[in-house]
Structures are given as C-alpha cells and as structure tokens.
Amino acid sequence: EVASETRRRASPPAGQLASPMPGQVVKVLVAPGEQVRKDQPLVVLEAMKMQYEIVAPRDGVVARVDAEEGAQVAGGVALVVLEEA
C-alpha cells in the first residue's frame, strides 16, 4: 500500500506529459492550441545517447508546451500539457 501511495504522488497530473528521465530536448513537434492524435510524437528527447519520442497518450489539444529545444531537463519535468479534445 505504501508503494502505491508513493507512485500516486510521483505520477504527473492528468494531461501532463513529463520527461521519463534526465536528457536534452532535441525537437518540439507541437505548439499550443494544436490538435493531436493518440500516439502522435510531441517532443524528441535525447538521453543516454539515444533519442526517445514523447507521444500523445490520447487525442487532445495542446494546452501548454514547457519544453524548449536544446534545454536540459530532469526526469519528471513537464514537457507538454494536453486537454481533452
């Protein structure tokens, strides 16, 4: 029960897509107000010499983009916030 409580507190708020690990933002592929489809790439993150695509978990509208190309980010930092479509 303690582990699930810790996981719940550590998980990002609904609609917020966070960096899964520390890395560098290579490319931001969306802008606020843009409609996105499930599995659409939103941000490309480079970590451990590999590139990872952060994709939309569902259809929605980009409410906010906190990622900037070239920026170093820590794990768990918000990159994009989605609203319901």
Secondary structure, DSSP 4 states (H G I P E B T S, - for coil): -HHHHHHHHHSPPTTEEE-SSSEEEEEE---TT-EE-TT-EEEEEEETTEEEEEE-SSSEEEEEE---TT-EE-TT-EEEEEE--
